[in-house]
């Protein structure tokens, strides 16, 4: 982020978070821009996906980051359906 002109574009600070107990830390995977947790409940499996989407700067890099983030989310959902 360029802050040299003192005009901030997009969200200057942020990310994703899912809070969990230390006892399940070994079952958590970290992926840039995305946090996902699959858990089994008495009602069946639950998948929680928290996505931090890229800011649109109206350039090709922004579009590439957006498409990549969407693809990763889609891949996780497809894998979850196969494994459930």
C-alpha positions, 0 to 999 in steps of 0.5 A, a space after each residue: 500500500 502506498 501511503 506517500 500521498 497520505 490518501 489510503 485506498 482500500 482497507 489499510 489493515 485487516 485480514 481474516 480470523 477464526 477463533 478456536 481452542 488451542 487443543 484443535 490447533 493441529 487441525 487448522 491450515 492457514 492459506 493467504 487471504 482465506 481461513 477455513 475450518 471444517 468441523 463435525 457437529 451433531 447435525 452433520 459437517 459444517 464448513 466455515 470459510 472466511 475470505 479477505 477479498 483483494 481491493 480493486 485498484 482497477 488494474 490487471 493485478 487486482 483482477 488476477 488476485 480476485 480470480 485467484 482468491 475465488 478459485 481457491 475458495 471454490 477448490 476448498 468447497 469442491 474438496 469438502 463436498 468430495 470428502 463429506 
